[in-house]
Amino acid sequence: MARKTTTRTAKKTAPVKPPPCEPCEGSGQVAITVRVGRKRRPVGQQDGICLTCFGTGEADS
């Protein structure tokens, strides 16, 4: 008895999305404390680029 062979199509997998960066939580920006005066007292915060992911918001593996 002859066996029937069929060609199977390769299943496409979804691209794997890297996890979000932990320090910036995926936003790409972190809060940096602004210090002023001779005693360098903190007066507020401003947004700065995340140095862990360089603003991409994705964690490196």
PQR file with spaces between the fields and no chain letter, atoms N, CA, C, O and H, PARSE charges and radii, in Angstrom:
ATOM       1  N    MET     1       0.826   -1.172    0.000 -0.4000 1.5000
ATOM       2  CA   MET     1       0.000    0.000    0.000 -0.0000 2.0000
ATOM       3  C    MET     1       0.883    1.253    0.000  0.5500 1.7000
ATOM       4  O    MET     1       1.808    1.361    0.805 -0.5500 1.4000
ATOM       5  N    ALA     2       0.605    2.172   -0.879 -0.4000 1.5000
ATOM       6  CA   ALA     2       1.392    3.393   -0.993 -0.0000 2.0000
ATOM       7  C    ALA     2       0.935    4.411    0.044  0.5500 1.7000
ATOM       8  O    ALA     2      -0.258    4.580    0.298 -0.5500 1.4000
ATOM       9  H    ALA     2      -0.146    2.084   -1.533  0.4000 1.0000
ATOM      10  N    ARG     3       1.911    5.077    0.630 -0.4000 1.5000
ATOM      11  CA   ARG     3       1.579    6.099    1.629 -0.0000 2.0000
ATOM      12  C    ARG     3       1.471    7.446    0.956  0.5500 1.7000
ATOM      13  O    ARG     3       2.233    7.778    0.047 -0.5500 1.4000
ATOM      14  H    ARG     3       2.880    4.940    0.424  0.4000 1.0000
ATOM      15  N    LYS     4       0.511    8.209    1.421 -0.4000 1.5000
ATOM      16  CA   LYS     4       0.345    9.567    0.904 -0.0000 2.0000
ATOM      17  C    LYS     4       1.209   10.514    1.731  0.5500 1.7000
ATOM      18  O    LYS     4       1.172   10.503    2.961 -0.5500 1.4000
ATOM      19  H    LYS     4      -0.108    7.940    2.159  0.4000 1.0000
ATOM      20  N    THR     5       1.959   11.304    1.049 -0.4000 1.5000
ATOM      21  CA   THR     5       2.747   12.307    1.758 -0.0000 2.0000
ATOM      22  C    THR     5       2.252   13.681    1.338  0.5500 1.7000
ATOM      23  O    THR     5       2.025   13.946    0.158 -0.5500 1.4000
ATOM      24  H    THR     5       1.988   11.313    0.050  0.4000 1.0000
ATOM      25  N    THR     6       2.095   14.517    2.295 -0.4000 1.5000
ATOM      26  CA   THR     6       1.675   15.888    2.016 -0.0000 2.0000
ATOM      27  C    THR     6       2.734   16.838    2.555  0.5500 1.7000
ATOM      28  O    THR     6       3.407   16.546    3.543 -0.5500 1.4000
ATOM      29  H    THR     6       2.280   14.302    3.254  0.4000 1.0000
ATOM      30  N    THR     7       2.867   17.949    1.905 -0.4000 1.5000
ATOM      31  CA   THR     7       3.827   18.935    2.387 -0.0000 2.0000
ATOM      32  C    THR     7       3.182   19.745    3.496  0.5500 1.7000
ATOM      33  O    THR     7       2.022   20.148    3.408 -0.5500 1.4000
ATOM      34  H    THR     7       2.321   18.186    1.102  0.4000 1.0000
ATOM      35  N    ARG     8       3.948   19.967    4.523 -0.4000 1.5000
ATOM      36  CA   ARG     8       3.439   20.729    5.660 -0.0000 2.0000
ATOM      37  C    ARG     8       3.964   22.157    5.554  0.5500 1.7000
ATOM      38  O    ARG     8       5.126   22.385    5.217 -0.5500 1.4000
ATOM      39  H    ARG     8       4.890   19.639    4.595  0.4000 1.0000
ATOM      40  N    THR     9       3.099   23.097    5.843 -0.4000 1.5000
ATOM      41  CA   THR     9       3.517   24.493    5.825 -0.0000 2.0000
ATOM      42  C    THR     9       4.122   24.844    7.177  0.5500 1.7000
ATOM      43  O    THR     9       3.659   24.388    8.223 -0.5500 1.4000
ATOM      44  H    THR     9       2.155   22.912    6.116  0.4000 1.0000
ATOM      45  N    ALA    10       5.135   25.642    7.135 -0.4000 1.5000
ATOM      46  CA   ALA    10       5.795   26.057    8.368 -0.0000 2.0000
ATOM      47  C    ALA    10       4.894   27.024    9.117  0.5500 1.7000
ATOM      48  O    ALA    10       4.307   27.935    8.535 -0.5500 1.4000
ATOM      49  H    ALA    10       5.511   26.013    6.286  0.4000 1.0000
ATOM      50  N    LYS    11       4.801   26.808   10.406 -0.4000 1.5000
ATOM      51  CA   LYS    11       3.982   27.702   11.229 -0.0000 2.0000
ATOM      52  C    LYS    11       4.776   28.970   11.522  0.5500 1.7000
ATOM      53  O    LYS    11       5.944   28.917   11.908 -0.5500 1.4000
ATOM      54  H    LYS    11       5.278   26.067   10.880  0.4000 1.0000
ATOM      55  N    LYS    12       4.139   30.071   11.337 -0.4000 1.5000
ATOM      56  CA   LYS    12       4.785   31.349   11.609 -0.0000 2.0000
ATOM      57  C    LYS    12       4.600   31.683   13.081  0.5500 1.7000
ATOM      58  O    LYS    12       3.498   31.598   13.621 -0.5500 1.4000
ATOM      59  H    LYS    12       3.190   30.114   11.023  0.4000 1.0000
ATOM      60  N    THR    13       5.687   32.060   13.710 -0.4000 1.5000
ATOM      61  CA   THR    13       5.623   32.447   15.113 -0.0000 2.0000
ATOM      62  C    THR    13       5.670   33.964   15.213  0.5500 1.7000
ATOM      63  O    THR    13       6.297   34.643   14.400 -0.5500 1.4000
ATOM      64  H    THR    13       6.583   32.130   13.272  0.4000 1.0000
ATOM      65  N    ALA    14       5.006   34.463   16.209 -0.4000 1.5000
ATOM      66  CA   ALA    14       4.992   35.910   16.423 -0.0000 2.0000
ATOM      67  C    ALA    14       6.365   36.352   16.926  0.5500 1.7000
ATOM      68  O    ALA    14       7.008   35.614   17.673 -0.5500 1.4000
ATOM      69  H    ALA    14       4.497   33.911   16.869  0.4000 1.0000
ATOM      70  N    PRO    15       6.822   37.527   16.534 -0.5600 1.5000
ATOM      71  CA   PRO    15       8.117   38.002   17.018  0.2800 2.0000
ATOM      72  C    PRO    15       8.073   38.197   18.533  0.5500 1.7000
ATOM      73  O    PRO    15       7.075   38.655   19.088 -0.5500 1.4000
ATOM      74  N    VAL    16       9.159   37.843   19.175 -0.4000 1.5000
ATOM      75  CA   VAL    16       9.238   37.944   20.624 -0.0000 2.0000
ATOM      76  C    VAL    16       9.567   39.378   20.998  0.5500 1.7000
ATOM      77  O    VAL    16      10.584   39.926   20.572 -0.5500 1.4000
ATOM      78  H    VAL    16       9.970   37.470   18.724  0.4000 1.0000
ATOM      79  N    LYS    17       8.695   39.981   21.799 -0.4000 1.5000
ATOM      80  CA   LYS    17       8.908   41.360   22.237 -0.0000 2.0000
ATOM      81  C    LYS    17       9.749   41.335   23.515  0.5500 1.7000
ATOM      82  O    LYS    17       9.405   40.626   24.461 -0.5500 1.4000
ATOM      83  H    LYS    17       7.869   39.536   22.145  0.4000 1.0000
ATOM      84  N    PRO    18      10.848   42.102   23.557 -0.5600 1.5000
ATOM      85  CA   PRO    18      11.676   42.102   24.757  0.2800 2.0000
ATOM      86  C    PRO    18      10.917   42.718   25.934  0.5500 1.7000
ATOM      87  O    PRO    18      10.041   43.561   25.739 -0.5500 1.4000
ATOM      88  N    PRO    19      11.250   42.299   27.138 -0.5600 1.5000
ATOM      89  CA   PRO    19      10.563   42.838   28.319  0.2800 2.0000
ATOM      90  C    PRO    19      10.901   44.306   28.517  0.5500 1.7000
ATOM      91  O    PRO    19      11.948   44.763   28.060 -0.5500 1.4000
ATOM      92  N    PRO    20      10.030   45.057   29.194 -0.5600 1.5000
ATOM      93  CA   PRO    20      10.330   46.476   29.421  0.2800 2.0000
ATOM      94  C    PRO    20      11.507   46.653   30.384  0.5500 1.7000
ATOM      95  O    PRO    20      11.779   45.796   31.224 -0.5500 1.4000
ATOM      96  N    CYS    21      12.175   47.750   30.243 -0.4000 1.5000
ATOM      97  CA   CYS    21      13.321   48.086   31.093 -0.0000 2.0000
ATOM      98  C    CYS    21      12.820   48.329   32.524  0.5500 1.7000
ATOM      99  O    CYS    21      11.787   48.969   32.720 -0.5500 1.4000
ATOM     100  H    CYS    21      11.954   48.447   29.561  0.4000 1.0000
ATOM     101  N    GLU    22      13.553   47.819   33.520 -0.4000 1.5000
ATOM     102  CA   GLU    22      13.101   47.960   34.909 -0.0000 2.0000
ATOM     103  C    GLU    22      13.225   49.377   35.474  0.5500 1.7000
ATOM     104  O    GLU    22      12.265   49.853   36.080 -0.5500 1.4000
ATOM     105  H    GLU    22      14.393   47.299   33.361  0.4000 1.0000
ATOM     106  N    PRO    23      14.355   50.078   35.309 -0.5600 1.5000
ATOM     107  CA   PRO    23      14.459   51.413   35.923  0.2800 2.0000
ATOM     108  C    PRO    23      13.433   52.417   35.398  0.5500 1.7000
ATOM     109  O    PRO    23      12.904   53.218   36.169 -0.5500 1.4000
ATOM     110  N    CYS    24      13.146   52.383   34.089 -0.4000 1.5000
ATOM     111  CA   CYS    24      12.235   53.375   33.522 -0.0000 2.0000
ATOM     112  C    CYS    24      10.841   52.792   33.274  0.5500 1.7000
ATOM     113  O    CYS    24       9.937   53.520   32.862 -0.5500 1.4000
ATOM     114  H    CYS    24      13.576   51.733   33.463  0.4000 1.0000
ATOM     115  N    GLU    25      10.657   51.508   33.516 -0.4000 1.5000
ATOM     116  CA   GLU    25       9.377   50.812   33.330 -0.0000 2.0000
ATOM     117  C    GLU    25       8.861   50.934   31.905  0.5500 1.7000
ATOM     118  O    GLU    25       7.652   50.995   31.680 -0.5500 1.4000
ATOM     119  H    GLU    25      11.391   50.917   33.850  0.4000 1.0000
ATOM     120  N    GLY    26       9.780   50.969   30.941 -0.4000 1.5000
ATOM     121  CA   GLY    26       9.398   50.981   29.536 -0.0000 2.0000
ATOM     122  C    GLY    26       9.150   52.347   28.936  0.5500 1.7000
ATOM     123  O    GLY    26       8.858   52.439   27.744 -0.5500 1.4000
ATOM     124  H    GLY    26      10.762   50.919   31.124  0.4000 1.0000
ATOM     125  N    SER    27       9.253   53.412   29.712 -0.4000 1.5000
ATOM     126  CA   SER    27       8.978   54.750   29.173 -0.0000 2.0000
ATOM     127  C    SER    27      10.205   55.371   28.503  0.5500 1.7000
ATOM     128  O    SER    27      10.061   56.228   27.631 -0.5500 1.4000
ATOM     129  H    SER    27       9.490   53.338   30.680  0.4000 1.0000
ATOM     130  N    GLY    28      11.402   54.953   28.895 -0.4000 1.5000
ATOM     131  CA   GLY    28      12.614   55.527   28.336 -0.0000 2.0000
ATOM     132  C    GLY    28      13.103   56.763   29.073  0.5500 1.7000
ATOM     133  O    GLY    28      14.157   57.306   28.744 -0.5500 1.4000
ATOM     134  H    GLY    28      11.519   54.257   29.603  0.4000 1.0000
ATOM     135  N    GLN    29      12.343   57.211   30.070 -0.4000 1.5000
ATOM     136  CA   GLN    29      12.728   58.401   30.835 -0.0000 2.0000
ATOM     137  C    GLN    29      12.697   58.083   32.321  0.5500 1.7000
ATOM     138  O    GLN    29      11.859   57.311   32.787 -0.5500 1.4000
ATOM     139  H    GLN    29      11.486   56.770   30.337  0.4000 1.0000
ATOM     140  N    VAL    30      13.614   58.683   33.052 -0.4000 1.5000
ATOM     141  CA   VAL    30      13.668   58.535   34.502 -0.0000 2.0000
ATOM     142  C    VAL    30      13.696   59.921   35.135  0.5500 1.7000
ATOM     143  O    VAL    30      14.104   60.895   34.503 -0.5500 1.4000
ATOM     144  H    VAL    30      14.294   59.310   32.673  0.4000 1.0000
ATOM     145  N    ALA    31      13.261   59.998   36.379 -0.4000 1.5000
ATOM     146  CA   ALA    31      13.271   61.266   37.104 -0.0000 2.0000
ATOM     147  C    ALA    31      14.657   61.477   37.709  0.5500 1.7000
ATOM     148  O    ALA    31      15.194   60.595   38.377 -0.5500 1.4000
ATOM     149  H    ALA    31      12.929   59.206   36.892  0.4000 1.0000
ATOM     150  N    ILE    32      15.228   62.658   37.466 -0.4000 1.5000
ATOM     151  CA   ILE    32      16.536   63.018   37.999 -0.0000 2.0000
ATOM     152  C    ILE    32      16.346   64.181   38.966  0.5500 1.7000
ATOM     153  O    ILE    32      15.711   65.179   38.626 -0.5500 1.4000
ATOM     154  H    ILE    32      14.791   63.376   36.923  0.4000 1.0000
ATOM     155  N    THR    33      16.894   64.051   40.163 -0.4000 1.5000
ATOM     156  CA   THR    33      16.764   65.088   41.184 -0.0000 2.0000
ATOM     157  C    THR    33      17.624   66.286   40.822  0.5500 1.7000
ATOM     158  O    THR    33      18.792   66.137   40.464 -0.5500 1.4000
ATOM     159  H    THR    33      17.410   63.241   40.439  0.4000 1.0000
ATOM     160  N    VAL    34      17.040   67.477   40.917 -0.4000 1.5000
ATOM     161  CA   VAL    34      17.763   68.720   40.646 -0.0000 2.0000
ATOM     162  C    VAL    34      18.227   69.278   41.980  0.5500 1.7000
ATOM     163  O    VAL    34      17.430   69.451   42.902 -0.5500 1.4000
ATOM     164  H    VAL    34      16.091   67.598   41.208  0.4000 1.0000
ATOM     165  N    ARG    35      19.525   69.560   42.078 -0.4000 1.5000
ATOM     166  CA   ARG    35      20.095   70.091   43.317 -0.0000 2.0000
ATOM     167  C    ARG    35      20.637   71.492   43.050  0.5500 1.7000
ATOM     168  O    ARG    35      21.241   71.750   42.009 -0.5500 1.4000
ATOM     169  H    ARG    35      20.173   69.420   41.328  0.4000 1.0000
ATOM     170  N    VAL    36      20.410   72.398   44.013 -0.4000 1.5000
ATOM     171  CA   VAL    36      20.886   73.779   43.864 -0.0000 2.0000
ATOM     172  C    VAL    36      21.524   74.247   45.167  0.5500 1.7000
ATOM     173  O    VAL    36      21.333   73.652   46.228 -0.5500 1.4000
ATOM     174  H    VAL    36      19.920   72.189   44.859  0.4000 1.0000
ATOM     175  N    GLY    37      22.272   75.307   45.056 -0.4000 1.5000
ATOM     176  CA   GLY    37      22.852   75.929   46.243 -0.0000 2.0000
ATOM     177  C    GLY    37      24.188   75.335   46.640  0.5500 1.7000
ATOM     178  O    GLY    37      24.635   74.320   46.105 -0.5500 1.4000
ATOM     179  H    GLY    37      22.428   75.790   44.194  0.4000 1.0000
ATOM     180  N    ARG    38      24.810   76.006   47.600 -0.4000 1.5000
ATOM     181  CA   ARG    38      26.124   75.577   48.060 -0.0000 2.0000
ATOM     182  C    ARG    38      26.056   74.243   48.797  0.5500 1.7000
ATOM     183  O    ARG    38      26.979   73.433   48.721 -0.5500 1.4000
ATOM     184  H    ARG    38      24.447   76.830   48.035  0.4000 1.0000
ATOM     185  N    LYS    39      24.955   74.025   49.508 -0.4000 1.5000
ATOM     186  CA   LYS    39      24.796   72.768   50.244 -0.0000 2.0000
ATOM     187  C    LYS    39      24.147   71.686   49.401  0.5500 1.7000
ATOM     188  O    LYS    39      23.894   70.584   49.886 -0.5500 1.4000
ATOM     189  H    LYS    39      24.205   74.683   49.570  0.4000 1.0000
ATOM     190  N    ARG    40      23.873   72.001   48.122 -0.4000 1.5000
ATOM     191  CA   ARG    40      23.313   71.055   47.155 -0.0000 2.0000
ATOM     192  C    ARG    40      22.011   70.431   47.641  0.5500 1.7000
ATOM     193  O    ARG    40      21.860   69.210   47.659 -0.5500 1.4000
ATOM     194  H    ARG    40      24.078   72.897   47.727  0.4000 1.0000
ATOM     195  N    ARG    41      21.079   71.286   48.032 -0.4000 1.5000
ATOM     196  CA   ARG    41      19.791   70.779   48.507 -0.0000 2.0000
ATOM     197  C    ARG    41      18.894   70.447   47.314  0.5500 1.7000
ATOM     198  O    ARG    41      18.908   71.166   46.316 -0.5500 1.4000
ATOM     199  H    ARG    41      21.202   72.278   48.018  0.4000 1.0000
ATOM     200  N    PRO    42      18.112   69.362   47.406 -0.5600 1.5000
ATOM     201  CA   PRO    42      17.215   68.993   46.305  0.2800 2.0000
ATOM     202  C    PRO    42      16.009   69.926   46.262  0.5500 1.7000
ATOM     203  O    PRO    42      15.400   70.201   47.296 -0.5500 1.4000
ATOM     204  N    VAL    43      15.662   70.414   45.072 -0.4000 1.5000
ATOM     205  CA   VAL    43      14.526   71.319   44.927 -0.0000 2.0000
ATOM     206  C    VAL    43      13.432   70.757   44.030  0.5500 1.7000
ATOM     207  O    VAL    43      12.321   71.287   44.023 -0.5500 1.4000
ATOM     208  H    VAL    43      16.157   70.190   44.232  0.4000 1.0000
ATOM     209  N    GLY    44      13.708   69.724   43.291 -0.4000 1.5000
ATOM     210  CA   GLY    44      12.701   69.169   42.390 -0.0000 2.0000
ATOM     211  C    GLY    44      13.277   68.060   41.542  0.5500 1.7000
ATOM     212  O    GLY    44      14.378   67.568   41.791 -0.5500 1.4000
ATOM     213  H    GLY    44      14.611   69.294   43.296  0.4000 1.0000
ATOM     214  N    GLN    45      12.514   67.675   40.535 -0.4000 1.5000
ATOM     215  CA   GLN    45      12.963   66.620   39.633 -0.0000 2.0000
ATOM     216  C    GLN    45      12.698   67.028   38.195  0.5500 1.7000
ATOM     217  O    GLN    45      11.785   67.803   37.909 -0.5500 1.4000
ATOM     218  H    GLN    45      11.620   68.075   40.333  0.4000 1.0000
ATOM     219  N    GLN    46      13.506   66.495   37.304 -0.4000 1.5000
ATOM     220  CA   GLN    46      13.283   66.707   35.880 -0.0000 2.0000
ATOM     221  C    GLN    46      13.457   65.369   35.171  0.5500 1.7000
ATOM     222  O    GLN    46      14.089   64.457   35.703 -0.5500 1.4000
ATOM     223  H    GLN    46      14.247   65.866   37.536  0.4000 1.0000
ATOM     224  N    ASP    47      12.897   65.255   33.972 -0.4000 1.5000
ATOM     225  CA   ASP    47      13.005   64.020   33.211 -0.0000 2.0000
ATOM     226  C    ASP    47      14.363   63.942   32.543  0.5500 1.7000
ATOM     227  O    ASP    47      14.896   64.932   32.041 -0.5500 1.4000
ATOM     228  H    ASP    47      12.383   65.996   33.539  0.4000 1.0000
ATOM     229  N    GLY    48      14.909   62.727   32.551 -0.4000 1.5000
ATOM     230  CA   GLY    48      16.177   62.471   31.879 -0.0000 2.0000
ATOM     231  C    GLY    48      16.095   61.141   31.163  0.5500 1.7000
ATOM     232  O    GLY    48      15.220   60.329   31.464 -0.5500 1.4000
ATOM     233  H    GLY    48      14.476   61.923   32.959  0.4000 1.0000
ATOM     234  N    ILE    49      16.990   60.905   30.222 -0.4000 1.5000
ATOM     235  CA   ILE    49      16.992   59.664   29.461 -0.0000 2.0000
ATOM     236  C    ILE    49      17.507   58.527   30.351  0.5500 1.7000
ATOM     237  O    ILE    49      18.411   58.713   31.164 -0.5500 1.4000
ATOM     238  H    ILE    49      17.701   61.565   29.978  0.4000 1.0000
ATOM     239  N    CYS    50      16.917   57.366   30.177 -0.4000 1.5000
ATOM     240  CA   CYS    50      17.328   56.189   30.937 -0.0000 2.0000
ATOM     241  C    CYS    50      18.649   55.684   30.372  0.5500 1.7000
ATOM     242  O    CYS    50      18.751   55.420   29.175 -0.5500 1.4000
ATOM     243  H    CYS    50      16.182   57.215   29.516  0.4000 1.0000
ATOM     244  N    LEU    51      19.662   55.549   31.227 -0.4000 1.5000
ATOM     245  CA   LEU    51      20.972   55.115   30.769 -0.0000 2.0000
ATOM     246  C    LEU    51      21.082   53.599   30.662  0.5500 1.7000
ATOM     247  O    LEU    51      22.057   53.089   30.110 -0.5500 1.4000
ATOM     248  H    LEU    51      19.579   55.764   32.200  0.4000 1.0000
ATOM     249  N    THR    52      20.108   52.883   31.176 -0.4000 1.5000
ATOM     250  CA   THR    52      20.122   51.430   31.057 -0.0000 2.0000
ATOM     251  C    THR    52      19.713   50.992   29.665  0.5500 1.7000
ATOM     252  O    THR    52      20.350   50.119   29.074 -0.5500 1.4000
ATOM     253  H    THR    52      19.316   53.298   31.625  0.4000 1.0000
ATOM     254  N    CYS    53      18.649   51.593   29.132 -0.4000 1.5000
ATOM     255  CA   CYS    53      18.158   51.197   27.804 -0.0000 2.0000
ATOM     256  C    CYS    53      18.383   52.290   26.757  0.5500 1.7000
ATOM     257  O    CYS    53      18.020   52.105   25.595 -0.5500 1.4000
ATOM     258  H    CYS    53      18.132   52.302   29.611  0.4000 1.0000
ATOM     259  N    PHE    54      18.973   53.420   27.141 -0.4000 1.5000
ATOM     260  CA   PHE    54      19.234   54.561   26.262 -0.0000 2.0000
ATOM     261  C    PHE    54      17.954   55.078   25.593  0.5500 1.7000
ATOM     262  O    PHE    54      17.969   55.457   24.422 -0.5500 1.4000
ATOM     263  H    PHE    54      19.268   53.570   28.084  0.4000 1.0000
ATOM     264  N    GLY    55      16.852   55.088   26.345 -0.4000 1.5000
ATOM     265  CA   GLY    55      15.615   55.695   25.864 -0.0000 2.0000
ATOM     266  C    GLY    55      14.726   54.807   25.020  0.5500 1.7000
ATOM     267  O    GLY    55      13.675   55.260   24.566 -0.5500 1.4000
ATOM     268  H    GLY    55      16.840   54.780   27.296  0.4000 1.0000
ATOM     269  N    THR    56      15.108   53.551   24.790 -0.4000 1.5000
ATOM     270  CA   THR    56      14.274   52.677   23.968 -0.0000 2.0000
ATOM     271  C    THR    56      13.129   52.074   24.764  0.5500 1.7000
ATOM     272  O    THR    56      12.072   51.789   24.202 -0.5500 1.4000
ATOM     273  H    THR    56      15.961   53.183   25.158  0.4000 1.0000
ATOM     274  N    GLY    57      13.319   51.876   26.063 -0.4000 1.5000
ATOM     275  CA   GLY    57      12.286   51.288   26.903 -0.0000 2.0000
ATOM     276  C    GLY    57      12.289   49.776   26.896  0.5500 1.7000
ATOM     277  O    GLY    57      11.428   49.159   27.523 -0.5500 1.4000
ATOM     278  H    GLY    57      14.178   52.108   26.520  0.4000 1.0000
ATOM     279  N    GLU    58      13.242   49.158   26.199 -0.4000 1.5000
ATOM     280  CA   GLU    58      13.317   47.712   26.125 -0.0000 2.0000
ATOM     281  C    GLU    58      14.571   47.226   26.831  0.5500 1.7000
ATOM     282  O    GLU    58      15.651   47.792   26.659 -0.5500 1.4000
ATOM     283  H    GLU    58      13.942   49.660   25.691  0.4000 1.0000
ATOM     284  N    ALA    59      14.421   46.172   27.628 -0.4000 1.5000
ATOM     285  CA   ALA    59      15.557   45.626   28.362 -0.0000 2.0000
ATOM     286  C    ALA    59      16.456   44.828   27.429  0.5500 1.7000
ATOM     287  O    ALA    59      15.980   44.140   26.527 -0.5500 1.4000
ATOM     288  H    ALA    59      13.543   45.713   27.767  0.4000 1.0000
ATOM     289  N    ASP    60      17.756   44.928   27.656 -0.4000 1.5000
ATOM     290  CA   ASP    60      18.698   44.143   26.873 -0.0000 2.0000
ATOM     291  C    ASP    60      18.819   42.755   27.488  0.5500 1.7000
ATOM     292  O    ASP    60      18.723   42.586   28.703 -0.5500 1.4000
ATOM     293  H    ASP    60      18.143   45.488   28.390  0.4000 1.0000
ATOM     294  N    SER    61      19.024   41.800   26.656 -0.4000 1.5000
ATOM     295  CA   SER    61      19.154   40.419   27.148 -0.0000 2.0000
ATOM     296  C    SER    61      20.565   40.110   27.520  0.5500 1.7000
ATOM     297  O    SER    61      20.860   38.996   27.952 -0.5500 1.4000
ATOM     298  H    SER    61      19.102   41.936   25.669  0.4000 1.0000
